[in-house]
Every structure is written in structure tokens, then in C-alpha cells.
């Protein structure tokens, strides 16, 4: 979980994938994902995805009530392009 504080976005991305895969979730993880979710420009990690897209999707995918509330608050304020990317990432993780 220390990787969530890394300055290396590839390390942060790998940590987020592990959080999603293992459904890790606690207050610290939610707080860090919410902070990372703001990084939607100039923080590309894969294809069109910014590290913030991964963090937002993780809040949905960890299947935790508090995380889902944070997801909904953030998602509501996204523009249509960012919503499209988050939706596609979630679909890829669920059905990919």
C-alpha cells in the first residue's frame, strides 16, 4: 500500500490493480484513492487512461459501501469523456 504514495505512476497503477483484484478496502485506501482520483490530466498510465481513472474505477470495483459513496460523488462531477473512460475501464475489469 505504500505504492499509493509513490511518485511513480506505474507503481501506483499496479497497486490499484492489486486493490481491485483482491478487493482490499479500508479508510486509508479509500482516502488515497480519492486523492489519486483527482489526477486526470498529465498522469497517463495505460492507453488513454490517467491514474485518476483507475482510482475512480477502483472505488467502484472494491465493492465497499463507503468506497461506492465516494465513487458516486466523484463520478457525478466528471465530464462525459472522463465518465466514458471510467465506464470502459470498469467494464474491462468486470468482463475482460
BELMO-V808673 format. One record per residue. N is the residue number from 1. RES is the residue in one small letter. SS is DSSP state (2 for helix, 1 for strand, 0 for the rest). PHI is phi as a letter, one per 30 degrees, with the letter a starting at -180 (* if undefined). NEAR is the number of other C-alpha atoms within 8 Angstrom. Layout:
n->{N | N}
res->{RES | RES}
ss->{SS | SS}
phi->{PHI | PHI}
near->{NEAR | NEAR}
This chain:
n->{1 | 2 | 3 | 4 | 5 | 6 | 7 | 8 | 9 | 10 | 11 | 12 | 13 | 14 | 15 | 16 | 17 | 18 | 19 | 20 | 21 | 22 | 23 | 24 | 25 | 26 | 27 | 28 | 29 | 30 | 31 | 32 | 33 | 34 | 35 | 36 | 37 | 38 | 39 | 40 | 41 | 42 | 43 | 44 | 45 | 46 | 47 | 48 | 49 | 50 | 51 | 52 | 53 | 54 | 55 | 56 | 57 | 58 | 59 | 60 | 61 | 62 | 63 | 64 | 65 | 66 | 67 | 68 | 69 | 70 | 71 | 72 | 73 | 74 | 75 | 76 | 77 | 78 | 79 | 80 | 81 | 82 | 83 | 84 | 85 | 86 | 87 | 88 | 89 | 90 | 91 | 92 | 93 | 94 | 95 | 96}
res->{x | x | x | x | x | x | x | x | x | x | x | x | x | x | x | x | x | x | x | x | x | x | x | x | x | x | x | x | x | x | x | x | x | x | x | x | x | x | x | x | x | x | x | x | x | x | x | x | x | x | x | x | x | x | x | x | x | x | x | x | x | x | x | x | x | x | x | x | x | x | x | x | x | x | x | x | x | x | x | x | x | x | x | x | x | x | x | x | x | x | x | x | x | x | x | x}
ss->{0 | 2 | 2 | 2 | 2 | 0 | 0 | 0 | 2 | 2 | 2 | 2 | 2 | 2 | 2 | 2 | 2 | 2 | 2 | 2 | 2 | 2 | 0 | 0 | 0 | 0 | 2 | 2 | 2 | 2 | 2 | 2 | 2 | 2 | 2 | 2 | 2 | 0 | 0 | 0 | 0 | 0 | 0 | 1 | 1 | 1 | 0 | 0 | 1 | 1 | 2 | 2 | 2 | 2 | 2 | 2 | 2 | 2 | 2 | 2 | 2 | 0 | 0 | 0 | 2 | 2 | 2 | 2 | 2 | 2 | 2 | 2 | 2 | 2 | 2 | 2 | 0 | 0 | 0 | 2 | 2 | 2 | 2 | 2 | 2 | 2 | 2 | 2 | 2 | 2 | 2 | 2 | 2 | 2 | 2 | 0}
phi->{* | d | d | d | c | d | d | c | d | d | d | d | d | d | d | d | e | d | e | d | d | c | h | d | a | a | e | d | d | d | e | d | d | d | d | d | e | d | d | c | b | i | b | d | c | a | h | d | d | c | e | d | d | d | d | d | d | d | e | d | d | d | h | b | e | d | d | d | d | d | e | d | d | d | d | e | d | d | d | d | d | d | d | e | d | d | e | d | d | d | e | d | d | d | c | d}
near->{6 | 5 | 8 | 10 | 8 | 9 | 5 | 6 | 11 | 7 | 10 | 14 | 11 | 8 | 11 | 12 | 9 | 10 | 12 | 11 | 7 | 6 | 10 | 10 | 10 | 6 | 6 | 6 | 10 | 12 | 8 | 10 | 12 | 11 | 8 | 10 | 13 | 7 | 11 | 10 | 6 | 6 | 10 | 11 | 11 | 6 | 5 | 7 | 11 | 14 | 16 | 13 | 14 | 14 | 13 | 15 | 13 | 13 | 15 | 11 | 9 | 12 | 9 | 9 | 6 | 7 | 13 | 11 | 8 | 10 | 12 | 8 | 8 | 9 | 9 | 6 | 6 | 9 | 6 | 6 | 7 | 9 | 10 | 8 | 11 | 12 | 9 | 8 | 11 | 10 | 9 | 8 | 7 | 6 | 5 | 5}
